[in-house]
């Protein structure tokens, strides 16, 4: 099975080399690697060029946001299965072999566990995926984007990422595929390490929560319930950050 792995980047010189190494060191025979850079002005492109003999395709040009970059990568990909690993995340060793061995014939989306890494605190925690997906709660419903691989034909059948969304494009895609009958398969494997922060970090969380509300309403949730979930999620994330700051202060 040919697997296409896509990395999107923008001014990622501090992190992208580790991401690239985590992909090219997978020891998976039928691997295609695609990098879509948004026109970086730092040393990102120099690092990409350093590994270009191991990269199937790469481009550095202005895009319309991360969803547009995802879509460019998918359209460029020729593999049966597509893996997206962003430029500050890590694909854990030898996971592609395990995924290729365990994926079932009728599976559209295969997903596993995700390691959450906080660089400032140097802590790592495993977010466990769930067998029974629940999209009604509006929060962590059992899927993590960096730990999810999607068949190319599923993108062709159900559509690509919504470029109007800045943060919740993955949630919208999963909801769209789920409601239209895509087949999901969970495997008990920690697939990737996600650097907590980035575009969906606490500094943007009110925007993330508001966009999540819009997506939930789009797929049938009442405005009242979606608003309640938005307020709850904002409160929870700021409470967690406050507790972390207090702990750091007394260390």
Secondary structure, DSSP 8 states (H G I E B T S, - for coil): --EEEEEEESS-TTTHHHHHHHHHTS--SSEEEEEEE---SSSHHHHHHHTGGG-SEEEE---SSHHHHHHHHHHH--SSEEEE--TT-EE-TTHHHHHHHH--TT-SEEEEEEEEEETTTTEEEEE---SS---SSSS--S--GGGEEEEHHHHHHH----TT-SS-HHHHHHHHHHHTT--EEEEEEEEEEEES-GGGSGGGHHHHHHHHHHHHHHTT--HHHHHHHHHHHHHHHHHHHHHHHHHHHT-
